Amino acid sequence: MADTQQIIDEIQKLAAEHFKVAPDHVAPDDDFFQKLGIDSLQALELLTRLENHFNIELPDYEMQGVVDFRTLADRISQRM
């Protein structure tokens, strides 16, 4: 099982690839909606990609209010 920092790194890398930004453009505590300039539909696309990457399922109720990479990594870690 990966530690939270490894998960954060993977999320940031996947988000950067998906939204075509430099990986160092995003930080763990960034609000990914603001930092990536995305809307809720684009966030769902990223979430689906992350679920496939980590081979997990993240229920909607667990994702409510999650807007930063660190919290997202914590939720993913709990499902692994």
PDB file of N, CA, C and O in Angstrom:
ATOM      1  N   MET A   1       0.836  -1.183   0.000  1.00  0.00           N
ATOM      2  CA  MET A   1       0.000   0.000   0.000  1.00  0.00           C
ATOM      3  C   MET A   1       0.885   1.252   0.000  1.00  0.00           C
ATOM      4  O   MET A   1       1.857   1.344   0.750  1.00  0.00           O
ATOM      5  N   ALA A   2       0.535   2.184  -0.834  1.00  0.00           N
ATOM      6  CA  ALA A   2       1.307   3.405  -0.964  1.00  0.00           C
ATOM      7  C   ALA A   2       1.007   4.343   0.198  1.00  0.00           C
ATOM      8  O   ALA A   2      -0.088   4.324   0.761  1.00  0.00           O
ATOM      9  N   ASP A   3       1.995   5.164   0.550  1.00  0.00           N
ATOM     10  CA  ASP A   3       1.722   6.144   1.598  1.00  0.00           C
ATOM     11  C   ASP A   3       1.043   7.366   0.980  1.00  0.00           C
ATOM     12  O   ASP A   3       0.990   7.516  -0.240  1.00  0.00           O
ATOM     13  N   THR A   4       0.535   8.218   1.835  1.00  0.00           N
ATOM     14  CA  THR A   4      -0.248   9.357   1.368  1.00  0.00           C
ATOM     15  C   THR A   4       0.544  10.252   0.429  1.00  0.00           C
ATOM     16  O   THR A   4      -0.003  10.748  -0.555  1.00  0.00           O
ATOM     17  N   GLN A   5       1.826  10.468   0.716  1.00  0.00           N
ATOM     18  CA  GLN A   5       2.629  11.334  -0.155  1.00  0.00           C
ATOM     19  C   GLN A   5       2.767  10.735  -1.545  1.00  0.00           C
ATOM     20  O   GLN A   5       2.707  11.464  -2.535  1.00  0.00           O
ATOM     21  N   GLN A   6       2.951   9.427  -1.640  1.00  0.00           N
ATOM     22  CA  GLN A   6       3.030   8.779  -2.949  1.00  0.00           C
ATOM     23  C   GLN A   6       1.723   8.936  -3.710  1.00  0.00           C
ATOM     24  O   GLN A   6       1.723   9.172  -4.918  1.00  0.00           O
ATOM     25  N   ILE A   7       0.613   8.805  -2.999  1.00  0.00           N
ATOM     26  CA  ILE A   7      -0.696   8.961  -3.631  1.00  0.00           C
ATOM     27  C   ILE A   7      -0.882  10.405  -4.109  1.00  0.00           C
ATOM     28  O   ILE A   7      -1.361  10.640  -5.218  1.00  0.00           O
ATOM     29  N   ILE A   8      -0.501  11.364  -3.269  1.00  0.00           N
ATOM     30  CA  ILE A   8      -0.580  12.775  -3.663  1.00  0.00           C
ATOM     31  C   ILE A   8       0.223  12.999  -4.936  1.00  0.00           C
ATOM     32  O   ILE A   8      -0.258  13.639  -5.871  1.00  0.00           O
ATOM     33  N   ASP A   9       1.445  12.476  -4.976  1.00  0.00           N
ATOM     34  CA  ASP A   9       2.308  12.642  -6.151  1.00  0.00           C
ATOM     35  C   ASP A   9       1.653  12.067  -7.403  1.00  0.00           C
ATOM     36  O   ASP A   9       1.689  12.683  -8.467  1.00  0.00           O
ATOM     37  N   GLU A  10       1.056  10.883  -7.272  1.00  0.00           N
ATOM     38  CA  GLU A  10       0.397  10.252  -8.421  1.00  0.00           C
ATOM     39  C   GLU A  10      -0.823  11.046  -8.869  1.00  0.00           C
ATOM     40  O   GLU A  10      -1.047  11.218 -10.067  1.00  0.00           O
ATOM     41  N   ILE A  11      -1.612  11.532  -7.912  1.00  0.00           N
ATOM     42  CA  ILE A  11      -2.790  12.341  -8.252  1.00  0.00           C
ATOM     43  C   ILE A  11      -2.364  13.600  -8.995  1.00  0.00           C
ATOM     44  O   ILE A  11      -2.938  13.942 -10.029  1.00  0.00           O
ATOM     45  N   GLN A  12      -1.363  14.283  -8.471  1.00  0.00           N
ATOM     46  CA  GLN A  12      -0.890  15.513  -9.105  1.00  0.00           C
ATOM     47  C   GLN A  12      -0.373  15.229 -10.512  1.00  0.00           C
ATOM     48  O   GLN A  12      -0.634  15.999 -11.436  1.00  0.00           O
ATOM     49  N   LYS A  13       0.349  14.140 -10.676  1.00  0.00           N
ATOM     50  CA  LYS A  13       0.871  13.784 -11.993  1.00  0.00           C
ATOM     51  C   LYS A  13      -0.273  13.503 -12.969  1.00  0.00           C
ATOM     52  O   LYS A  13      -0.266  14.001 -14.095  1.00  0.00           O
ATOM     53  N   LEU A  14      -1.255  12.703 -12.536  1.00  0.00           N
ATOM     54  CA  LEU A  14      -2.382  12.380 -13.402  1.00  0.00           C
ATOM     55  C   LEU A  14      -3.207  13.627 -13.727  1.00  0.00           C
ATOM     56  O   LEU A  14      -3.636  13.807 -14.867  1.00  0.00           O
ATOM     57  N   ALA A  15      -3.429  14.481 -12.736  1.00  0.00           N
ATOM     58  CA  ALA A  15      -4.187  15.716 -12.961  1.00  0.00           C
ATOM     59  C   ALA A  15      -3.444  16.623 -13.941  1.00  0.00           C
ATOM     60  O   ALA A  15      -4.052  17.201 -14.842  1.00  0.00           O
ATOM     61  N   ALA A  16      -2.142  16.744 -13.762  1.00  0.00           N
ATOM     62  CA  ALA A  16      -1.346  17.581 -14.652  1.00  0.00           C
ATOM     63  C   ALA A  16      -1.399  17.056 -16.090  1.00  0.00           C
ATOM     64  O   ALA A  16      -1.529  17.837 -17.033  1.00  0.00           O
ATOM     65  N   GLU A  17      -1.299  15.742 -16.254  1.00  0.00           N
ATOM     66  CA  GLU A  17      -1.383  15.156 -17.595  1.00  0.00           C
ATOM     67  C   GLU A  17      -2.765  15.387 -18.194  1.00  0.00           C
ATOM     68  O   GLU A  17      -2.891  15.801 -19.346  1.00  0.00           O
ATOM     69  N   HIS A  18      -3.796  15.116 -17.403  1.00  0.00           N
ATOM     70  CA  HIS A  18      -5.176  15.205 -17.892  1.00  0.00           C
ATOM     71  C   HIS A  18      -5.543  16.628 -18.301  1.00  0.00           C
ATOM     72  O   HIS A  18      -6.220  16.832 -19.309  1.00  0.00           O
ATOM     73  N   PHE A  19      -5.097  17.612 -17.520  1.00  0.00           N
ATOM     74  CA  PHE A  19      -5.462  19.002 -17.790  1.00  0.00           C
ATOM     75  C   PHE A  19      -4.324  19.799 -18.431  1.00  0.00           C
ATOM     76  O   PHE A  19      -4.396  21.022 -18.556  1.00  0.00           O
ATOM     77  N   LYS A  20      -3.281  19.085 -18.830  1.00  0.00           N
ATOM     78  CA  LYS A  20      -2.172  19.662 -19.587  1.00  0.00           C
ATOM     79  C   LYS A  20      -1.544  20.883 -18.910  1.00  0.00           C
ATOM     80  O   LYS A  20      -1.435  21.961 -19.494  1.00  0.00           O
ATOM     81  N   VAL A  21      -1.137  20.670 -17.662  1.00  0.00           N
ATOM     82  CA  VAL A  21      -0.386  21.679 -16.920  1.00  0.00           C
ATOM     83  C   VAL A  21       0.896  21.025 -16.416  1.00  0.00           C
ATOM     84  O   VAL A  21       0.997  19.800 -16.367  1.00  0.00           O
ATOM     85  N   ALA A  22       1.860  21.835 -16.048  1.00  0.00           N
ATOM     86  CA  ALA A  22       3.111  21.305 -15.505  1.00  0.00           C
ATOM     87  C   ALA A  22       2.839  20.688 -14.137  1.00  0.00           C
ATOM     88  O   ALA A  22       2.092  21.260 -13.343  1.00  0.00           O
ATOM     89  N   PRO A  23       3.437  19.518 -13.846  1.00  0.00           N
ATOM     90  CA  PRO A  23       3.218  18.875 -12.540  1.00  0.00           C
ATOM     91  C   PRO A  23       3.546  19.770 -11.354  1.00  0.00           C
ATOM     92  O   PRO A  23       2.911  19.662 -10.305  1.00  0.00           O
ATOM     93  N   ASP A  24       4.528  20.650 -11.506  1.00  0.00           N
ATOM     94  CA  ASP A  24       4.884  21.534 -10.394  1.00  0.00           C
ATOM     95  C   ASP A  24       3.926  22.736 -10.276  1.00  0.00           C
ATOM     96  O   ASP A  24       4.093  23.592  -9.408  1.00  0.00           O
ATOM     97  N   HIS A  25       2.932  22.780 -11.159  1.00  0.00           N
ATOM     98  CA  HIS A  25       1.913  23.837 -11.114  1.00  0.00           C
ATOM     99  C   HIS A  25       0.920  23.608  -9.972  1.00  0.00           C
ATOM    100  O   HIS A  25       0.244  24.538  -9.533  1.00  0.00           O
ATOM    101  N   VAL A  26       0.840  22.362  -9.496  1.00  0.00           N
ATOM    102  CA  VAL A  26      -0.126  22.020  -8.444  1.00  0.00           C
ATOM    103  C   VAL A  26       0.600  21.557  -7.188  1.00  0.00           C
ATOM    104  O   VAL A  26       1.642  20.905  -7.257  1.00  0.00           O
ATOM    105  N   ALA A  27       0.026  21.909  -6.035  1.00  0.00           N
ATOM    106  CA  ALA A  27       0.587  21.530  -4.736  1.00  0.00           C
ATOM    107  C   ALA A  27      -0.478  20.764  -3.949  1.00  0.00           C
ATOM    108  O   ALA A  27      -1.667  20.898  -4.239  1.00  0.00           O
ATOM    109  N   PRO A  28      -0.072  19.966  -2.959  1.00  0.00           N
ATOM    110  CA  PRO A  28      -1.008  19.124  -2.218  1.00  0.00           C
ATOM    111  C   PRO A  28      -2.209  19.849  -1.615  1.00  0.00           C
ATOM    112  O   PRO A  28      -3.305  19.291  -1.572  1.00  0.00           O
ATOM    113  N   ASP A  29      -2.021  21.072  -1.153  1.00  0.00           N
ATOM    114  CA  ASP A  29      -3.110  21.774  -0.490  1.00  0.00           C
ATOM    115  C   ASP A  29      -3.880  22.721  -1.408  1.00  0.00           C
ATOM    116  O   ASP A  29      -4.746  23.469  -0.954  1.00  0.00           O
ATOM    117  N   ASP A  30      -3.560  22.682  -2.698  1.00  0.00           N
ATOM    118  CA  ASP A  30      -4.267  23.522  -3.665  1.00  0.00           C
ATOM    119  C   ASP A  30      -5.707  23.065  -3.836  1.00  0.00           C
ATOM    120  O   ASP A  30      -6.004  21.871  -3.806  1.00  0.00           O
ATOM    121  N   ASP A  31      -6.591  24.033  -4.016  1.00  0.00           N
ATOM    122  CA  ASP A  31      -7.970  23.768  -4.411  1.00  0.00           C
ATOM    123  C   ASP A  31      -7.902  23.428  -5.898  1.00  0.00           C
ATOM    124  O   ASP A  31      -7.600  24.291  -6.722  1.00  0.00           O
ATOM    125  N   PHE A  32      -8.184  22.165  -6.238  1.00  0.00           N
ATOM    126  CA  PHE A  32      -7.979  21.771  -7.628  1.00  0.00           C
ATOM    127  C   PHE A  32      -8.965  22.427  -8.580  1.00  0.00           C
ATOM    128  O   PHE A  32      -8.663  22.555  -9.766  1.00  0.00           O
ATOM    129  N   PHE A  33     -10.130  22.846  -8.108  1.00  0.00           N
ATOM    130  CA  PHE A  33     -11.064  23.570  -8.981  1.00  0.00           C
ATOM    131  C   PHE A  33     -10.449  24.896  -9.415  1.00  0.00           C
ATOM    132  O   PHE A  33     -10.474  25.253 -10.593  1.00  0.00           O
ATOM    133  N   GLN A  34      -9.894  25.623  -8.437  1.00  0.00           N
ATOM    134  CA  GLN A  34      -9.299  26.924  -8.729  1.00  0.00           C
ATOM    135  C   GLN A  34      -7.968  26.783  -9.470  1.00  0.00           C
ATOM    136  O   GLN A  34      -7.734  27.460 -10.471  1.00  0.00           O
ATOM    137  N   LYS A  35      -7.112  25.912  -8.980  1.00  0.00           N
ATOM    138  CA  LYS A  35      -5.763  25.803  -9.536  1.00  0.00           C
ATOM    139  C   LYS A  35      -5.778  25.302 -10.980  1.00  0.00           C
ATOM    140  O   LYS A  35      -5.011  25.772 -11.821  1.00  0.00           O
ATOM    141  N   LEU A  36      -6.662  24.342 -11.252  1.00  0.00           N
ATOM    142  CA  LEU A  36      -6.736  23.781 -12.604  1.00  0.00           C
ATOM    143  C   LEU A  36      -7.775  24.484 -13.469  1.00  0.00           C
ATOM    144  O   LEU A  36      -7.842  24.253 -14.676  1.00  0.00           O
ATOM    145  N   GLY A  37      -8.579  25.337 -12.855  1.00  0.00           N
ATOM    146  CA  GLY A  37      -9.607  26.049 -13.598  1.00  0.00           C
ATOM    147  C   GLY A  37     -10.663  25.103 -14.153  1.00  0.00           C
ATOM    148  O   GLY A  37     -11.104  25.253 -15.292  1.00  0.00           O
ATOM    149  N   ILE A  38     -11.069  24.123 -13.338  1.00  0.00           N
ATOM    150  CA  ILE A  38     -12.009  23.113 -13.817  1.00  0.00           C
ATOM    151  C   ILE A  38     -13.380  23.280 -13.175  1.00  0.00           C
ATOM    152  O   ILE A  38     -13.534  23.936 -12.145  1.00  0.00           O
ATOM    153  N   ASP A  39     -14.367  22.667 -13.815  1.00  0.00           N
ATOM    154  CA  ASP A  39     -15.715  22.662 -13.256  1.00  0.00           C
ATOM    155  C   ASP A  39     -16.020  21.273 -12.698  1.00  0.00           C
ATOM    156  O   ASP A  39     -15.166  20.387 -12.730  1.00  0.00           O
ATOM    157  N   SER A  40     -17.232  21.087 -12.190  1.00  0.00           N
ATOM    158  CA  SER A  40     -17.571  19.819 -11.539  1.00  0.00           C
ATOM    159  C   SER A  40     -17.561  18.642 -12.519  1.00  0.00           C
ATOM    160  O   SER A  40     -17.214  17.528 -12.126  1.00  0.00           O
ATOM    161  N   LEU A  41     -17.927  18.859 -13.763  1.00  0.00           N
ATOM    162  CA  LEU A  41     -17.895  17.778 -14.748  1.00  0.00           C
ATOM    163  C   LEU A  41     -16.456  17.332 -15.008  1.00  0.00           C
ATOM    164  O   LEU A  41     -16.178  16.136 -15.097  1.00  0.00           O
ATOM    165  N   GLN A  42     -15.563  18.280 -15.127  1.00  0.00           N
ATOM    166  CA  GLN A  42     -14.153  17.944 -15.329  1.00  0.00           C
ATOM    167  C   GLN A  42     -13.576  17.254 -14.095  1.00  0.00           C
ATOM    168  O   GLN A  42     -12.725  16.373 -14.217  1.00  0.00           O
ATOM    169  N   ALA A  43     -14.032  17.649 -12.917  1.00  0.00           N
ATOM    170  CA  ALA A  43     -13.588  16.986 -11.688  1.00  0.00           C
ATOM    171  C   ALA A  43     -14.051  15.533 -11.679  1.00  0.00           C
ATOM    172  O   ALA A  43     -13.315  14.654 -11.231  1.00  0.00           O
ATOM    173  N   LEU A  44     -15.251  15.273 -12.165  1.00  0.00           N
ATOM    174  CA  LEU A  44     -15.743  13.899 -12.262  1.00  0.00           C
ATOM    175  C   LEU A  44     -14.914  13.077 -13.241  1.00  0.00           C
ATOM    176  O   LEU A  44     -14.656  11.898 -13.000  1.00  0.00           O
ATOM    177  N   GLU A  45     -14.497  13.691 -14.342  1.00  0.00           N
ATOM    178  CA  GLU A  45     -13.621  13.004 -15.297  1.00  0.00           C
ATOM    179  C   GLU A  45     -12.313  12.606 -14.616  1.00  0.00           C
ATOM    180  O   GLU A  45     -11.833  11.484 -14.776  1.00  0.00           O
ATOM    181  N   LEU A  46     -11.751  13.528 -13.863  1.00  0.00           N
ATOM    182  CA  LEU A  46     -10.514  13.239 -13.136  1.00  0.00           C
ATOM    183  C   LEU A  46     -10.746  12.149 -12.106  1.00  0.00           C
ATOM    184  O   LEU A  46      -9.923  11.246 -11.958  1.00  0.00           O
ATOM    185  N   LEU A  47     -11.851  12.227 -11.399  1.00  0.00           N
ATOM    186  CA  LEU A  47     -12.170  11.228 -10.386  1.00  0.00           C
ATOM    187  C   LEU A  47     -12.281   9.834 -11.006  1.00  0.00           C
ATOM    188  O   LEU A  47     -11.784   8.858 -10.443  1.00  0.00           O
ATOM    189  N   THR A  48     -12.926   9.746 -12.152  1.00  0.00           N
ATOM    190  CA  THR A  48     -13.044   8.463 -12.843  1.00  0.00           C
ATOM    191  C   THR A  48     -11.666   7.937 -13.234  1.00  0.00           C
ATOM    192  O   THR A  48     -11.379   6.748 -13.096  1.00  0.00           O
ATOM    193  N   ARG A  49     -10.837   8.821 -13.713  1.00  0.00           N
ATOM    194  CA  ARG A  49      -9.474   8.420 -14.083  1.00  0.00           C
ATOM    195  C   ARG A  49      -8.701   7.921 -12.859  1.00  0.00           C
ATOM    196  O   ARG A  49      -7.971   6.934 -12.941  1.00  0.00           O
ATOM    197  N   LEU A  50      -8.865   8.604 -11.735  1.00  0.00           N
ATOM    198  CA  LEU A  50      -8.185   8.191 -10.503  1.00  0.00           C
ATOM    199  C   LEU A  50      -8.718   6.857  -9.996  1.00  0.00           C
ATOM    200  O   LEU A  50      -7.945   6.013  -9.543  1.00  0.00           O
ATOM    201  N   GLU A  51     -10.031   6.660 -10.068  1.00  0.00           N
ATOM    202  CA  GLU A  51     -10.608   5.383  -9.643  1.00  0.00           C
ATOM    203  C   GLU A  51     -10.038   4.237 -10.479  1.00  0.00           C
ATOM    204  O   GLU A  51      -9.705   3.178  -9.948  1.00  0.00           O
ATOM    205  N   ASN A  52      -9.930   4.456 -11.778  1.00  0.00           N
ATOM    206  CA  ASN A  52      -9.354   3.429 -12.657  1.00  0.00           C
ATOM    207  C   ASN A  52      -7.878   3.200 -12.356  1.00  0.00           C
ATOM    208  O   ASN A  52      -7.412   2.061 -12.326  1.00  0.00           O
ATOM    209  N   HIS A  53      -7.155   4.276 -12.136  1.00  0.00           N
ATOM    210  CA  HIS A  53      -5.715   4.178 -11.866  1.00  0.00           C
ATOM    211  C   HIS A  53      -5.433   3.402 -10.577  1.00  0.00           C
ATOM    212  O   HIS A  53      -4.561   2.535 -10.537  1.00  0.00           O
ATOM    213  N   PHE A  54      -6.183   3.730  -9.531  1.00  0.00           N
ATOM    214  CA  PHE A  54      -5.950   3.103  -8.230  1.00  0.00           C
ATOM    215  C   PHE A  54      -6.802   1.845  -8.021  1.00  0.00           C
ATOM    216  O   PHE A  54      -6.685   1.171  -6.997  1.00  0.00           O
ATOM    217  N   ASN A  55      -7.653   1.541  -8.995  1.00  0.00           N
ATOM    218  CA  ASN A  55      -8.527   0.367  -8.935  1.00  0.00           C
ATOM    219  C   ASN A  55      -9.395   0.375  -7.666  1.00  0.00           C
ATOM    220  O   ASN A  55      -9.442  -0.599  -6.914  1.00  0.00           O
ATOM    221  N   ILE A  56     -10.069   1.495  -7.460  1.00  0.00           N
ATOM    222  CA  ILE A  56     -10.945   1.680  -6.305  1.00  0.00           C
ATOM    223  C   ILE A  56     -12.242   2.331  -6.771  1.00  0.00           C
ATOM    224  O   ILE A  56     -12.373   2.734  -7.927  1.00  0.00           O
ATOM    225  N   GLU A  57     -13.191   2.425  -5.853  1.00  0.00           N
ATOM    226  CA  GLU A  57     -14.413   3.179  -6.102  1.00  0.00           C
ATOM    227  C   GLU A  57     -14.580   4.183  -4.980  1.00  0.00           C
ATOM    228  O   GLU A  57     -14.506   3.835  -3.802  1.00  0.00           O
ATOM    229  N   LEU A  58     -14.805   5.428  -5.355  1.00  0.00           N
ATOM    230  CA  LEU A  58     -14.992   6.498  -4.387  1.00  0.00           C
ATOM    231  C   LEU A  58     -16.454   6.938  -4.420  1.00  0.00           C
ATOM    232  O   LEU A  58     -16.876   7.600  -5.369  1.00  0.00           O
ATOM    233  N   PRO A  59     -17.227   6.582  -3.402  1.00  0.00           N
ATOM    234  CA  PRO A  59     -18.635   6.975  -3.372  1.00  0.00           C
ATOM    235  C   PRO A  59     -18.799   8.497  -3.333  1.00  0.00           C
ATOM    236  O   PRO A  59     -17.980   9.209  -2.751  1.00  0.00           O
ATOM    237  N   ASP A  60     -19.864   8.973  -3.958  1.00  0.00           N
ATOM    238  CA  ASP A  60     -20.134  10.408  -4.001  1.00  0.00           C
ATOM    239  C   ASP A  60     -20.163  11.038  -2.610  1.00  0.00           C
ATOM    240  O   ASP A  60     -19.652  12.139  -2.408  1.00  0.00           O
ATOM    241  N   TYR A  61     -20.764  10.332  -1.656  1.00  0.00           N
ATOM    242  CA  TYR A  61     -20.888  10.911  -0.310  1.00  0.00           C
ATOM    243  C   TYR A  61     -19.527  11.133   0.349  1.00  0.00           C
ATOM    244  O   TYR A  61     -19.396  12.003   1.209  1.00  0.00           O
ATOM    245  N   GLU A  62     -18.518  10.363  -0.040  1.00  0.00           N
ATOM    246  CA  GLU A  62     -17.182  10.558   0.527  1.00  0.00           C
ATOM    247  C   GLU A  62     -16.439  11.714  -0.144  1.00  0.00           C
ATOM    248  O   GLU A  62     -15.464  12.235   0.396  1.00  0.00           O
ATOM    249  N   MET A  63     -16.911  12.105  -1.321  1.00  0.00           N
ATOM    250  CA  MET A  63     -16.210  13.133  -2.079  1.00  0.00           C
ATOM    251  C   MET A  63     -16.810  14.525  -1.877  1.00  0.00           C
ATOM    252  O   MET A  63     -16.231  15.515  -2.325  1.00  0.00           O
ATOM    253  N   GLN A  64     -17.949  14.613  -1.215  1.00  0.00           N
ATOM    254  CA  GLN A  64     -18.561  15.915  -0.983  1.00  0.00           C
ATOM    255  C   GLN A  64     -17.627  16.797  -0.167  1.00  0.00           C
ATOM    256  O   GLN A  64     -17.148  16.407   0.897  1.00  0.00           O
ATOM    257  N   GLY A  65     -17.383  17.979  -0.682  1.00  0.00           N
ATOM    258  CA  GLY A  65     -16.541  18.934   0.017  1.00  0.00           C
ATOM    259  C   GLY A  65     -15.047  18.746  -0.197  1.00  0.00           C
ATOM    260  O   GLY A  65     -14.256  19.547   0.301  1.00  0.00           O
ATOM    261  N   VAL A  66     -14.641  17.715  -0.921  1.00  0.00           N
ATOM    262  CA  VAL A  66     -13.221  17.488  -1.188  1.00  0.00           C
ATOM    263  C   VAL A  66     -12.800  18.381  -2.351  1.00  0.00           C
ATOM    264  O   VAL A  66     -13.311  18.251  -3.463  1.00  0.00           O
ATOM    265  N   VAL A  67     -11.863  19.288  -2.081  1.00  0.00           N
ATOM    266  CA  VAL A  67     -11.422  20.211  -3.124  1.00  0.00           C
ATOM    267  C   VAL A  67      -9.901  20.308  -3.248  1.00  0.00           C
ATOM    268  O   VAL A  67      -9.395  21.004  -4.128  1.00  0.00           O
ATOM    269  N   ASP A  68      -9.166  19.611  -2.366  1.00  0.00           N
ATOM    270  CA  ASP A  68      -7.705  19.701  -2.447  1.00  0.00           C
ATOM    271  C   ASP A  68      -7.098  18.308  -2.626  1.00  0.00           C
ATOM    272  O   ASP A  68      -7.706  17.296  -2.276  1.00  0.00           O
ATOM    273  N   PHE A  69      -5.909  18.284  -3.166  1.00  0.00           N
ATOM    274  CA  PHE A  69      -5.236  17.033  -3.502  1.00  0.00           C
ATOM    275  C   PHE A  69      -4.930  16.183  -2.269  1.00  0.00           C
ATOM    276  O   PHE A  69      -5.015  14.956  -2.330  1.00  0.00           O
ATOM    277  N   ARG A  70      -4.580  16.813  -1.165  1.00  0.00           N
ATOM    278  CA  ARG A  70      -4.228  16.067   0.049  1.00  0.00           C
ATOM    279  C   ARG A  70      -5.441  15.305   0.587  1.00  0.00           C
ATOM    280  O   ARG A  70      -5.329  14.127   0.925  1.00  0.00           O
ATOM    281  N   THR A  71      -6.594  15.966   0.667  1.00  0.00           N
ATOM    282  CA  THR A  71      -7.802  15.299   1.154  1.00  0.00           C
ATOM    283  C   THR A  71      -8.228  14.197   0.189  1.00  0.00           C
ATOM    284  O   THR A  71      -8.659  13.124   0.610  1.00  0.00           O
ATOM    285  N   LEU A  72      -8.106  14.468  -1.093  1.00  0.00           N
ATOM    286  CA  LEU A  72      -8.417  13.448  -2.092  1.00  0.00           C
ATOM    287  C   LEU A  72      -7.522  12.232  -1.905  1.00  0.00           C
ATOM    288  O   LEU A  72      -7.993  11.098  -1.997  1.00  0.00           O
ATOM    289  N   ALA A  73      -6.249  12.450  -1.648  1.00  0.00           N
ATOM    290  CA  ALA A  73      -5.305  11.347  -1.408  1.00  0.00           C
ATOM    291  C   ALA A  73      -5.691  10.567  -0.164  1.00  0.00           C
ATOM    292  O   ALA A  73      -5.585   9.341  -0.150  1.00  0.00           O
ATOM    293  N   ASP A  74      -6.137  11.255   0.882  1.00  0.00           N
ATOM    294  CA  ASP A  74      -6.585  10.575   2.098  1.00  0.00           C
ATOM    295  C   ASP A  74      -7.772   9.661   1.804  1.00  0.00           C
ATOM    296  O   ASP A  74      -7.817   8.529   2.287  1.00  0.00           O
ATOM    297  N   ARG A  75      -8.729  10.143   1.018  1.00  0.00           N
ATOM    298  CA  ARG A  75      -9.914   9.342   0.670  1.00  0.00           C
ATOM    299  C   ARG A  75      -9.506   8.114  -0.146  1.00  0.00           C
ATOM    300  O   ARG A  75     -10.016   7.015   0.070  1.00  0.00           O
ATOM    301  N   ILE A  76      -8.583   8.315  -1.081  1.00  0.00           N
ATOM    302  CA  ILE A  76      -8.104   7.197  -1.894  1.00  0.00           C
ATOM    303  C   ILE A  76      -7.380   6.184  -1.028  1.00  0.00           C
ATOM    304  O   ILE A  76      -7.591   4.979  -1.169  1.00  0.00           O
ATOM    305  N   SER A  77      -6.530   6.661  -0.136  1.00  0.00           N
ATOM    306  CA  SER A  77      -5.779   5.794   0.756  1.00  0.00           C
ATOM    307  C   SER A  77      -6.705   4.919   1.599  1.00  0.00           C
ATOM    308  O   SER A  77      -6.409   3.748   1.835  1.00  0.00           O
ATOM    309  N   GLN A  78      -7.813   5.477   2.047  1.00  0.00           N
ATOM    310  CA  GLN A  78      -8.772   4.725   2.860  1.00  0.00           C
ATOM    311  C   GLN A  78      -9.428   3.594   2.071  1.00  0.00           C
ATOM    312  O   GLN A  78      -9.884   2.611   2.654  1.00  0.00           O
ATOM    313  N   ARG A  79      -9.474   3.729   0.762  1.00  0.00           N
ATOM    314  CA  ARG A  79     -10.116   2.731  -0.095  1.00  0.00           C
ATOM    315  C   ARG A  79      -9.147   1.667  -0.598  1.00  0.00           C
ATOM    316  O   ARG A  79      -9.574   0.664  -1.171  1.00  0.00           O
ATOM    317  N   MET A  80      -7.876   1.869  -0.394  1.00  0.00           N
ATOM    318  CA  MET A  80      -6.879   0.916  -0.912  1.00  0.00           C
ATOM    319  C   MET A  80      -6.653  -0.226   0.057  1.00  0.00           C
ATOM    320  O   MET A  80      -5.849  -1.117  -0.216  1.00  0.00           O
TER     321      MET A  80
END
